[in-house]
């Protein structure tokens, strides 16, 4: 199970973003719909993160498993910044925190993994025990996010802004044309 613990403290873009305003073809000083645009930008960011399995700005997640991975664990989101804590169920049913010296964060391109440190192994957990891994992910700030990802968010916002209902005449694709292509190099497959 994957659970979001800490949301990003800021947004990738807001109604103040001049490129987003140009994408929406808004006139200078046209601010009546800024609250809507801000809400759509949050929804678009969340949709892009869910679709591509990435975190754009710093956020913390918890991954809960019923077992240790056979060797290394592949994180289900990227880019992983750090591992905050690893907890597991001991044989007496209590929860213990794994010493950070007993595991290492491995990174290979966009993906990251968690593996026992050299010469170490995962501690035994009882049947119906669990492992909890708290980790942070995301780019340092909005400026560090690749341009194609930001453009995908703009296209998504423009799509939602122009099509404000669940169904529109002429048919509607679930992801606007171009968004999937812009996200393809960054999409994580685990």
Secondary structure, 3 states (H helix, E strand, C coil): CEEEEECCCCCCCCCCCHHHHHHCCCCCCCCCCHHHHHHHHHHHHHHHHHHHCECCECEEEEEEECCCCCCCEECCCECEEEEEEEEEECCCCCEEECCHHHEEEEEECCEEEEEECCCCCCCCCCCCCCEEEEEEECECCHHHCCHHHHHHHHHHHHHHHHCCCCCCCCCCCCCCCCHHHHHHHHCCCC
